[in-house]
């Protein structure tokens, strides 16, 4: 079992990159985590049609990296909210089934409907909107926290 994180967009801030690398290093003790960065489709304008077209192209790129038996968790504002214990329990159950877990972080405009339909779970971290670059760090921290909980190891609250 491994975890894949498919992200649309690149991390531009070196400080975020350093923190992400730190959590990847910490997680390597528990599980293999692969991050796949996909290019954000540049919008010609901010019209709804252009946004929908961009999301469709990004969605196709995302779906190309998902296998049939992957368990897909899309980060969506309309998704279900878990606390850290609930997330760790879910990851632990999936770990027992030996399925790969794929987390998806969309672009600043979100995710296509096709990606949402493919998702086994839509997960929301908050009703607030976060920058997708920062969300990668938050997600990695919560995955790390989950593995600390699963392994009965102490971690700050």
C-alpha atoms as one frame of an Amber mdcrd trajectory, in Angstrom:
protein
   0.000   0.000   0.000   1.131   3.515  -0.701  -0.315   6.988  -0.689  -0.348
   9.161  -3.769  -1.130  12.842  -3.628  -2.121  14.283  -6.977  -1.881  18.069
  -6.971  -2.704  20.606  -9.627  -0.129  23.396  -9.523   3.390  23.766  -8.258
   4.687  24.990  -4.926   6.387  28.326  -5.467   7.449  29.240  -1.936  10.680
  27.638  -0.729   9.488  27.727   2.884   6.450  25.590   1.984   8.631  23.228
  -0.051  10.932  22.755   2.942   8.017  21.966   5.270   6.473  19.566   2.744
   9.825  17.787   2.403  10.036  17.513   6.190   6.644  15.802   6.424   7.508
  13.483   3.530  10.676  12.518   5.414   8.704  11.888   8.614   6.098   9.848
   6.757   8.729   7.643   5.109   9.001   5.842   8.467   5.428   4.620   8.019
   4.525   4.574   4.342   5.661   5.441   0.850   4.129   8.744  -0.257   4.340
   9.895  -3.845   3.434  13.420  -4.901   2.376  13.950  -8.493   2.299  17.587
  -9.567   0.184  18.379 -12.598   0.239  21.599 -14.523  -2.589  24.013 -13.870
  -4.358  24.905 -17.100  -3.927  28.608 -17.783  -7.216  30.369 -18.154  -7.673
  32.799 -21.034 -10.254  34.712 -19.056 -12.350  34.244 -15.965 -15.531  33.241
 -17.789 -17.431  30.215 -16.499 -16.928  28.488 -19.850 -13.133  28.872 -19.634
 -13.075  27.665 -16.034 -15.186  24.605 -16.917 -12.922  23.828 -19.889  -9.815
  24.150 -17.734 -11.277  21.934 -15.011 -12.195  19.312 -17.611  -8.623  19.210
 -18.983  -7.154  19.128 -15.469  -9.630  16.389 -14.545  -8.568  14.227 -17.476
  -4.931  14.663 -16.435  -5.793  13.672 -12.862  -7.787  10.615 -13.930  -4.845
   9.417 -16.053  -2.888   8.906 -12.805  -5.564   6.872 -11.022  -5.750   3.085
 -11.224  -8.997   1.160 -11.212  -8.513  -0.242  -7.697  -7.180   2.961  -6.078
  -9.212   4.430  -3.239  -9.657   8.072  -4.225 -10.173  10.877  -1.734 -10.829
  14.270  -3.285 -10.426  17.377  -1.202 -13.612  19.370  -1.760 -15.199  22.132
   0.253 -18.539  20.278  -0.014 -17.002  17.033   1.265 -17.415  15.281   4.578
 -15.477  16.685   7.545 -13.467  14.343   9.758 -11.544  14.983  12.900  -7.986
  13.651  13.090  -9.037  10.432  14.829 -11.695   9.693  12.209  -9.192  10.276
   9.418  -6.652   7.984  11.078  -9.310   5.265  11.495 -10.213   5.544   7.815
  -6.575   5.332   6.725  -6.018   2.365   9.040  -9.010   0.507   7.556  -7.818
   1.228   4.015  -4.311   0.107   4.964  -5.747  -3.272   6.010  -7.415  -3.652
   2.607  -4.026  -3.046   0.903  -5.527  -0.507  -1.441  -3.495   2.470  -2.517
  -4.942   5.745  -1.301  -4.978   8.650  -3.716  -5.626  12.122  -2.359  -6.476
  14.797  -4.915  -5.938  18.523  -4.486  -7.388  20.533  -7.337  -6.413  23.868
  -8.761  -7.575  27.194  -7.407 -10.864  26.584  -9.246 -11.427  23.182  -7.694
 -12.026  19.810  -9.342 -13.988  18.636 -12.346 -17.251  16.786 -11.857 -15.634
  13.702 -13.461 -12.974  13.598 -10.748 -15.563  14.089  -8.027 -17.639  11.219
  -9.454 -14.567   8.930  -9.487 -13.868   9.717  -5.836 -14.675   7.152  -3.206
 -14.747   9.940  -0.630 -15.012  13.707  -0.808 -13.153  15.160   2.160 -13.387
  18.700   3.477 -10.900  20.165   5.914 -13.065  23.202   6.569 -15.855  25.317
   5.143 -13.164  27.911   4.580 -11.148  28.054   1.380  -7.395  27.422   1.583
  -4.755  28.086  -1.071  -4.114  24.775  -2.834  -0.368  25.116  -2.183  -0.916
  25.417   1.555  -3.446  22.575   1.457  -0.696  20.171   0.406   1.187  20.910
   3.620  -1.944  20.665   5.760  -2.852  17.324   4.164   0.630  15.883   4.716
   0.578  16.982   8.342  -2.783  15.270   8.886  -1.607  12.075   7.174   1.473
  12.109   9.409  -0.713  12.705  12.474  -2.901   9.780  11.362   0.058   7.416
  11.258   1.235   8.577  14.674  -2.255   7.795  16.013  -2.402   4.422  14.207
   0.958   3.459  15.720   0.082   4.718  19.229   2.896   7.248  19.133   2.682
  10.596  20.865   2.341  13.739  18.814   1.583  17.295  19.861  -1.966  18.560
  19.909
